[in-house]
C-alpha cells in the first residue's frame, strides 16, 4: 500500500506539539508494517536549520494562488524509519521564526501548502492508494483531489485526521479564490461556516474517511460543546468517523536507553533511576536536593485548555503542606507564566518553574516525577500521560477525551485486577484535582502498593505498532469501498 502523509509539522524536522510526534512516528510505524510511505511537510526555517540531511529532490513547480503563481521547490530527507520525507520550500511562506503565529497571510500560506502537496502527489511516480491529511492546515487537500481536474487516479482515497476540533483554519470569505475552487463550493454543506472559509470543515466534508485521536474524543465531538460548532458536520459523517488512540515513539521515550537520563532504568530498578533523575534535575535547576518527598510535575503548554489554572490553584493549596515538591515545565500564555512565577517565588524549595521547552529536560522531568498532572479541560488524546506511564510516573488526569481511554483509576478493584494506571477526577474543579492528588500521595506512602503500580504502568504498551495496525485496517476498509461522492 502506498501512503502519502501530509502534515504541517513532524519530528525530527519541526515541532510545536503532539501533531509533530504523530506525523513523525506514524509513517515509520506504517513502513514497518510494509507500507510504502512518504511524508510531506513545509520547509520551515526550523526544519532547515537543524542540520539534518536534507537535499534538493530535483522537483520544482509553480502553484496557482489567487491570480499569481508561487514557486515550490521540493527537498528530500530519508528518515531513520525507512520512509522518505519531502519538504515544500518557499521562503515567502515558511521562512518564519515560528511555525504558527496568527500571521496576516495564514490563509495564503496554508492554501499554498495544500495546493503544492496536491500537485506533488501527482509527480511522485506510482499513484498513492491513501492520501492521509492531518489537521486544518491540510484540510483543503481532500477537496482539491476530489474537485480539480484529476491529478491523482480515482482509486486514491483521502483520509482526514483532526487532532483538536478547536483549531479549524477559519478565514474571511474573500480568501475563497486562493483555494482555486469554484465559488459554488462556498456553501453551508461544504466549505462555508458562519460566512467564512473553514478548512477543517472542508477536510471533514470531502475526505473518504475521517479519524480522530481517541474513541472517547470521537464521541465527545459529535455533540456540543465538544464539536466546537462542527458537530452537525460530524453527525452527517458519523458512519465514517473513527477514533484511534495515538501511540508514542518507544525508541525516543525509553527509560532503559534514554540519553537524557543520568541512570537508565526499568521496572525493577525504577526507584534508583528516579532518584538519580531527581538529583540531576534539582542540581540543574540550582534547587535544594531531593529530600524524600514525592515529586509532582506538570509538563506541557501553559494554556487554559491544559488546566493550568487548576494547577496554580493546587500549588497554593498544597505547597505549604510539606507533602510534595512541584516542578512545572512549559511555555505559553504570559498570564499563566506570570502566575506560576509568583507561586514559585512564594514557595522557594517547594515549587520549581521552568519557562520554555527543552526536549531533554522534558525527559528528565518525566523520569524524576512520581506523579504527573494532566488536568485538561478537554484532551483529544494526550501524549504526556503516556510518556509518564512509560517512565513509571502515575498520571493524575481529568476524565476527558483520550485521558479516559489511557488511564484507569486506582481503586481496590483495579489494583486487584492489575488494570490501575493513574488517578482520575471527573470535573473541572480545583478541589477535585486536589483530592485526586492526595489519593496519589497516600498511595505513594504505601511502598509495596506504589512499586506495584509503577511496574504495572511501565508494562503498558503504547507503541505506535498497535495504533498503526488500526490505521492500516481502516485504510484497507476505505480502499474496498466506493469513493465519497461530491455534491456540485
C-alpha positions as CSV (number, residue, x, y, z in Angstrom):
1,X,0.0,0.0,0.0
2,X,1.4,3.4,-1.0
3,X,0.5,6.1,1.6
4,X,1.2,9.9,1.4
5,X,1.1,11.6,4.8
6,X,0.6,15.4,4.8
7,X,1.1,17.5,7.9
8,X,2.2,21.0,8.9
9,X,4.9,19.7,11.3
10,X,6.7,16.5,12.1
11,X,9.6,15.3,14.2
12,X,12.6,15.5,13.8
13,X,12.1,18.5,11.5
14,X,9.9,20.9,13.3
15,X,7.6,20.7,16.3
16,X,5.2,22.7,18.4
17,X,3.1,19.9,19.9
18,X,1.7,16.4,19.7
19,X,0.9,16.6,16.0
20,X,4.6,16.6,15.2
21,X,5.1,13.5,17.3
22,X,2.3,11.7,15.4
23,X,3.4,12.8,12.0
24,X,6.9,11.8,12.8
25,X,6.1,8.4,14.3
26,X,3.1,7.1,12.3
27,X,4.8,7.0,8.9
28,X,7.7,5.0,10.4
29,X,5.3,2.5,12.0
30,X,3.3,2.1,8.8
31,X,6.6,1.5,6.9
32,X,7.5,-1.3,9.4
33,X,4.1,-2.9,8.6
34,X,5.1,-3.0,4.9
35,X,3.6,0.2,3.5
36,X,5.4,2.5,1.1
37,X,5.1,5.8,2.9
38,X,6.1,9.3,2.0
39,X,5.7,12.3,4.4
40,X,5.1,15.8,3.1
41,X,5.6,18.8,5.4
42,X,6.5,22.5,4.8
43,X,10.2,23.5,4.6
44,X,10.0,25.6,7.8
45,X,13.1,27.6,8.8
46,X,13.3,25.5,11.9
47,X,13.5,22.3,9.8
48,X,16.2,23.7,7.5
49,X,18.3,24.9,10.5
50,X,18.5,21.7,12.4
51,X,21.5,20.3,10.4
52,X,19.5,17.3,9.1
53,X,20.5,15.5,5.9
54,X,18.1,17.4,3.6
55,X,18.9,17.7,-0.1
56,X,17.2,19.1,-3.2
57,X,14.8,16.4,-4.7
58,X,15.1,17.8,-8.2
59,X,11.5,18.7,-8.3
60,X,10.1,22.3,-8.7
61,X,6.9,23.8,-10.0
62,X,4.7,26.9,-9.7
63,X,1.5,26.8,-7.7
64,X,-1.5,28.9,-8.8
65,X,-2.6,31.1,-5.9
66,X,-5.2,33.8,-6.2
67,X,-4.2,35.1,-9.6
68,X,-0.4,34.6,-9.3
69,X,1.9,31.7,-9.4
70,X,4.1,30.9,-6.4
71,X,7.2,28.7,-6.7
72,X,7.6,25.5,-4.7
73,X,10.9,23.7,-4.5
74,X,11.0,20.2,-3.1
75,X,13.6,18.9,-0.7
76,X,14.1,15.3,0.3
77,X,15.3,13.7,3.5
78,X,15.5,10.0,4.4
79,X,14.1,9.4,7.9
80,X,15.5,6.6,10.0
81,X,12.2,4.7,9.9
82,X,12.5,3.5,6.3
83,X,10.4,6.3,4.6
84,X,11.1,9.5,2.7
85,X,10.2,13.0,3.9
86,X,9.6,15.7,1.3
87,X,9.7,19.3,2.4
88,X,7.9,22.0,0.4
89,X,10.3,25.0,0.4
90,X,9.1,28.6,-0.2
91,X,10.8,31.4,1.7
92,X,7.9,33.8,1.5
93,X,5.6,31.5,3.4
94,X,7.8,29.2,5.6
95,X,11.0,31.2,6.4
96,X,9.4,32.4,9.7
97,X,10.7,32.5,13.2
98,X,7.7,30.4,14.3
99,X,5.7,27.7,12.6
100,X,2.4,29.4,13.6
101,X,1.7,32.9,14.8
102,X,-1.6,34.3,13.5
103,X,0.3,35.7,10.5
104,X,-1.7,38.0,8.3
105,X,-1.2,35.7,5.3
106,X,-2.1,32.5,7.0
107,X,-4.8,31.7,4.5
108,X,-2.4,32.1,1.6
109,X,0.4,30.1,3.5
110,X,-1.7,27.0,4.1
111,X,-3.7,27.1,0.9
112,X,-0.4,27.2,-0.9
113,X,0.9,24.3,1.1
114,X,-2.3,22.2,0.4
115,X,-2.1,23.0,-3.3
116,X,1.6,22.3,-3.5
117,X,1.2,19.0,-1.7
118,X,-1.7,18.0,-4.0
119,X,0.4,18.9,-7.1
120,X,3.4,17.0,-5.6
121,X,1.2,13.8,-5.1
122,X,0.8,13.7,-8.9
123,X,4.6,13.9,-9.5
124,X,5.8,11.1,-7.3
125,X,5.7,8.1,-9.6
126,X,3.2,5.3,-9.0
127,X,-0.2,6.6,-7.6
128,X,-0.9,6.6,-3.9
129,X,-3.6,4.4,-2.5
130,X,-4.1,6.7,0.5
131,X,-3.5,10.4,1.0
132,X,-3.7,11.0,4.7
133,X,-4.2,14.6,5.8
134,X,-3.6,16.0,9.3
135,X,-5.5,18.9,10.8
136,X,-6.9,22.0,9.1
137,X,-3.6,23.1,7.5
138,X,-4.0,20.1,5.1
139,X,-7.8,20.3,5.1
140,X,-8.1,21.7,1.6
141,X,-6.3,18.6,0.1
142,X,-9.3,16.2,0.1
143,X,-11.4,18.9,-1.7
144,X,-8.6,19.6,-4.3
145,X,-8.2,15.9,-5.1
146,X,-12.0,15.4,-5.5
147,X,-12.8,18.6,-7.5
148,X,-9.9,19.7,-9.6
149,X,-9.1,18.0,-12.9
150,X,-7.8,14.6,-11.9
151,X,-4.3,15.0,-10.5
152,X,-4.4,11.5,-9.0
153,X,-6.3,8.4,-10.0
154,X,-9.9,7.9,-8.9
155,X,-8.8,4.8,-7.0
156,X,-6.9,7.0,-4.5
157,X,-8.7,7.6,-1.2
158,X,-8.4,10.5,1.2
159,X,-8.3,10.2,5.0
160,X,-8.7,13.3,7.2
161,X,-7.4,13.2,10.8
162,X,-8.1,16.0,13.2
163,X,-6.1,16.3,16.4
164,X,-8.1,19.1,18.0
165,X,-11.5,20.4,16.9
166,X,-10.8,23.8,18.5
167,X,-8.4,24.7,15.7
168,X,-10.3,25.0,12.4
169,X,-8.5,27.3,10.0
170,X,-11.3,29.8,9.5
171,X,-10.7,32.7,7.1
172,X,-12.8,35.5,5.6
173,X,-14.9,34.6,2.5
174,X,-12.7,37.0,0.5
175,X,-9.9,34.3,0.7
176,X,-12.0,31.7,-1.2
177,X,-10.3,32.5,-4.5
178,X,-7.0,31.4,-3.0
179,X,-8.3,27.8,-2.9
180,X,-8.6,27.6,-6.7
181,X,-12.1,26.2,-6.3
182,X,-15.4,27.5,-7.7
183,X,-17.5,29.7,-5.5
184,X,-20.3,27.2,-5.7
185,X,-18.5,25.1,-3.1
186,X,-18.7,28.0,-0.7
187,X,-21.9,26.8,0.9
188,X,-23.1,25.6,4.3
189,X,-22.8,21.9,3.3
190,X,-19.2,22.1,2.1
191,X,-16.7,24.9,2.8
192,X,-18.6,27.7,4.4
193,X,-19.1,28.2,8.1
194,X,-20.5,31.4,9.5
195,X,-19.8,33.1,6.2
196,X,-16.1,32.1,6.4
197,X,-14.0,29.6,4.6
198,X,-13.4,26.8,7.1
199,X,-10.6,24.4,6.1
200,X,-11.2,21.8,8.8
201,X,-14.8,21.6,7.8
202,X,-13.6,21.3,4.2
203,X,-11.5,18.3,5.0
204,X,-14.3,16.6,7.1
205,X,-16.8,17.0,4.2
206,X,-14.6,15.9,1.3
207,X,-12.5,13.1,2.8
208,X,-13.5,9.5,2.2
209,X,-12.7,8.6,5.9
210,X,-12.5,10.8,9.0
211,X,-10.5,9.9,12.1
212,X,-9.6,11.5,15.3
213,X,-7.2,10.6,18.1
214,X,-9.2,8.6,20.6
215,X,-12.5,6.8,20.8
216,X,-13.8,9.0,23.7
217,X,-13.0,12.2,21.9
218,X,-14.7,10.8,18.8
219,X,-17.9,10.6,20.9
220,X,-17.4,14.0,22.6
221,X,-17.0,16.0,19.4
222,X,-20.3,14.7,17.9
223,X,-22.3,16.9,20.3
224,X,-21.9,20.5,21.6
225,X,-19.7,21.9,23.0
226,X,-17.1,19.3,22.0
227,X,-17.7,19.7,18.3
228,X,-16.8,23.4,18.5
229,X,-19.6,24.3,16.1
230,X,-18.9,21.4,13.7
231,X,-20.9,18.7,15.5
232,X,-23.6,18.9,12.8
233,X,-21.0,18.2,10.1
234,X,-19.7,15.3,12.0
235,X,-23.2,13.9,12.5
236,X,-23.5,13.7,8.7
237,X,-20.3,11.6,8.7
238,X,-21.0,9.5,11.8
239,X,-20.7,6.3,9.9
240,X,-17.2,7.2,8.6
241,X,-15.6,8.7,11.7
242,X,-13.2,6.5,13.8
243,X,-11.2,7.2,16.9
244,X,-7.7,5.7,17.3
245,X,-5.5,6.4,20.3
246,X,-2.1,7.8,19.4
247,X,1.0,5.8,20.1
248,X,4.3,7.1,21.3
249,X,7.8,6.7,20.0
250,X,9.1,4.0,22.3
251,X,12.6,4.4,21.0
252,X,12.8,8.1,21.8
253,X,10.9,7.6,25.1
254,X,12.6,4.6,26.7
255,X,13.9,4.9,30.2
256,X,16.1,1.8,29.5
257,X,18.2,3.7,26.9
258,X,17.4,7.4,27.3
259,X,20.5,9.5,26.8
260,X,18.9,12.4,28.7
261,X,18.9,10.5,31.9
262,X,21.9,10.1,34.3
263,X,20.9,6.5,35.0
264,X,18.8,4.3,32.7
265,X,16.2,2.2,34.5
266,X,13.4,-0.3,34.1
267,X,10.5,-1.5,36.2
268,X,12.8,-3.4,38.6
269,X,15.1,-0.5,39.4
270,X,12.8,2.4,38.8
271,X,13.4,3.7,42.4
272,X,17.1,4.1,41.8
273,X,16.7,5.5,38.3
274,X,14.2,8.1,39.5
275,X,16.3,9.1,42.5
276,X,19.2,9.7,40.1
277,X,17.0,11.7,37.8
278,X,15.8,13.9,40.7
279,X,19.4,14.5,41.8
280,X,20.3,15.6,38.3
281,X,17.2,17.7,37.8
282,X,17.4,19.7,41.0
283,X,21.1,20.2,40.6
284,X,20.5,21.6,37.1
285,X,17.8,23.9,38.5
286,X,20.0,25.1,41.3
287,X,17.4,23.9,43.7
288,X,17.6,22.0,47.0
289,X,18.5,18.3,46.6
290,X,15.7,15.7,46.9
291,X,14.6,15.0,50.4
292,X,12.2,12.0,50.2
293,X,9.1,13.9,49.3
294,X,7.4,12.7,46.1
295,X,7.8,14.9,43.1
296,X,4.7,16.1,41.3
297,X,5.2,17.5,37.8
298,X,3.3,19.3,35.0
299,X,4.8,19.3,31.5
300,X,3.0,20.9,28.6
301,X,1.7,24.1,27.1
302,X,0.7,26.8,29.5
303,X,-2.8,27.2,28.1
304,X,-6.2,27.3,29.7
305,X,-7.2,24.1,27.8
306,X,-4.5,22.2,29.7
307,X,-5.9,23.1,33.1
308,X,-3.1,25.4,34.1
309,X,-5.5,27.4,36.3
310,X,-6.3,24.3,38.2
311,X,-2.6,23.6,38.6
312,X,-1.9,27.1,40.0
313,X,-4.8,26.7,42.5
314,X,-3.4,23.3,43.5
315,X,0.1,24.8,44.1
316,X,-1.3,27.3,46.5
317,X,-3.5,24.7,48.2
318,X,-0.8,22.1,48.8
319,X,2.7,23.7,48.5
320,X,2.6,24.6,52.2
321,X,1.6,21.1,53.3
322,X,5.1,19.6,53.1
323,X,3.8,16.5,51.3
324,X,5.3,17.0,47.9
325,X,7.7,19.1,45.7
326,X,6.4,20.5,42.5
327,X,8.0,21.0,39.1
328,X,6.4,22.8,36.2
329,X,7.9,22.8,32.7
330,X,6.3,24.6,29.8
331,X,5.7,27.8,27.8
332,X,2.6,29.6,26.6
333,X,0.2,32.3,27.8
334,X,2.1,35.2,29.5
335,X,-0.6,35.4,32.2
336,X,-0.1,31.8,33.3
337,X,3.7,32.2,33.1
338,X,3.5,35.1,35.5
339,X,1.1,33.3,37.9
340,X,3.5,30.3,38.0
341,X,6.5,32.5,38.7
342,X,4.7,34.2,41.6
343,X,3.8,30.8,43.0
344,X,7.5,29.7,42.8
345,X,8.6,32.9,44.5
346,X,6.1,32.3,47.3
347,X,7.3,28.7,47.9
348,X,11.1,28.5,47.3
349,X,12.5,25.0,47.5
350,X,9.0,23.6,47.0
351,X,8.0,24.8,43.6
352,X,10.3,24.9,40.6
353,X,9.1,26.5,37.4
354,X,10.9,26.2,34.1
355,X,9.5,28.5,31.4
356,X,10.4,27.4,27.9
357,X,10.6,24.0,26.3
358,X,13.6,21.7,26.1
359,X,13.2,18.1,24.9
360,X,16.0,16.7,27.0
361,X,14.6,18.5,30.1
362,X,11.1,17.1,29.4
363,X,12.6,13.6,29.5
364,X,14.4,14.3,32.8
365,X,11.3,15.8,34.5
366,X,9.2,12.8,33.4
367,X,11.9,10.5,34.9
368,X,12.2,12.5,38.1
369,X,8.5,12.7,38.8
370,X,6.4,10.3,40.8
371,X,3.2,11.8,39.6
372,X,2.3,13.9,36.5
373,X,-0.6,16.3,36.5
374,X,-2.8,16.3,33.4
375,X,-6.0,18.3,34.5
376,X,-7.1,19.2,30.9
377,X,-10.4,20.8,30.4
378,X,-10.6,18.7,27.2
379,X,-7.9,16.5,25.7
380,X,-8.4,14.8,22.3
381,X,-5.7,12.2,23.1
382,X,-2.8,13.4,25.1
383,X,0.7,12.0,24.9
384,X,2.2,13.3,28.2
385,X,0.3,10.8,30.3
386,X,1.6,8.0,28.1
387,X,5.2,9.3,28.5
388,X,4.6,9.4,32.2
389,X,3.5,5.8,32.4
390,X,6.4,4.7,30.3
391,X,8.7,6.4,32.8
392,X,7.0,5.0,35.9
393,X,5.2,8.2,36.8
394,X,1.5,7.9,37.7
395,X,-0.7,10.4,35.9
396,X,-3.4,12.4,37.7
397,X,-5.9,13.2,35.0
398,X,-9.3,14.7,34.4
399,X,-11.9,12.3,32.8
400,X,-12.0,13.6,29.3
401,X,-11.1,12.5,25.8
402,X,-8.1,10.3,25.3
403,X,-7.2,10.5,29.0
404,X,-10.3,8.3,29.7
405,X,-9.0,5.8,27.1
406,X,-5.5,5.6,28.5
407,X,-5.8,5.9,32.3
408,X,-7.7,3.6,34.6
409,X,-8.4,5.0,38.1
410,X,-6.6,3.4,41.0
411,X,-9.1,1.6,43.2
412,X,-9.1,-1.6,45.3
413,X,-10.7,-3.4,42.3
414,X,-8.4,-2.1,39.7
415,X,-5.3,-2.7,41.8
416,X,-6.5,-6.3,42.4
417,X,-7.1,-7.0,38.7
418,X,-3.9,-5.2,37.5
419,X,-5.6,-2.5,35.4
420,X,-4.9,0.5,37.6
421,X,-2.8,3.1,35.8
422,X,-3.4,6.5,37.4
423,X,-5.7,8.7,39.3
424,X,-8.8,10.2,37.6
425,X,-11.1,13.0,38.7
426,X,-14.4,13.8,36.9
427,X,-14.9,17.6,36.8
428,X,-13.0,20.8,36.1
429,X,-12.6,21.7,39.7
430,X,-9.5,22.5,41.8
431,X,-10.9,20.7,44.8
432,X,-11.4,17.5,42.8
433,X,-7.8,17.8,41.4
434,X,-6.5,18.2,45.0
435,X,-8.4,15.2,46.3
436,X,-7.1,13.0,43.4
437,X,-3.6,14.1,44.1
438,X,-4.0,13.4,47.8
439,X,-5.2,9.9,46.9
440,X,-2.0,9.5,44.9
441,X,0.2,10.9,47.7
442,X,-1.5,8.4,50.1
443,X,-0.8,5.6,47.7
444,X,2.8,6.7,47.4
445,X,3.2,6.3,51.1
446,X,2.5,2.6,50.8
447,X,5.8,1.4,49.3
448,X,4.6,-2.0,48.2
449,X,1.4,-0.6,46.6
450,X,3.3,2.1,44.8
451,X,6.0,-0.1,43.4
452,X,3.3,-2.5,42.1
453,X,1.6,0.4,40.4
454,X,5.0,1.6,38.9
455,X,5.6,-1.9,37.4
456,X,2.1,-2.0,36.0
457,X,2.2,1.3,34.2
458,X,5.7,0.7,32.8
459,X,4.5,-2.6,31.3
460,X,1.7,-0.9,29.3
461,X,2.2,-1.0,25.5
462,X,1.6,2.4,23.9
463,X,3.8,1.8,21.0
464,X,2.8,3.0,17.5
465,X,2.7,-0.5,16.1
466,X,-0.7,-1.1,17.7
467,X,-2.1,2.2,16.5
468,X,-0.6,1.8,13.1
469,X,-2.3,-1.6,12.6
470,X,-5.6,0.1,13.3
471,X,-4.9,2.8,10.7
472,X,-3.9,0.1,8.2
473,X,-7.2,-1.8,8.8
474,X,-9.1,1.5,8.2
475,X,-7.1,2.2,5.1
476,X,-7.9,-1.2,3.7
477,X,-11.6,-0.9,4.5
478,X,-11.7,2.5,2.8
479,X,-10.0,1.2,-0.3
480,X,-12.6,-1.5,-0.5
481,X,-15.5,1.0,-0.6
482,X,-16.6,3.4,-3.3
483,X,-15.2,6.9,-3.0
484,X,-17.3,9.5,-1.3
485,X,-19.4,11.3,-3.9
486,X,-19.1,15.1,-4.3
487,X,-22.1,17.4,-4.4
488,X,-21.6,20.0,-7.1
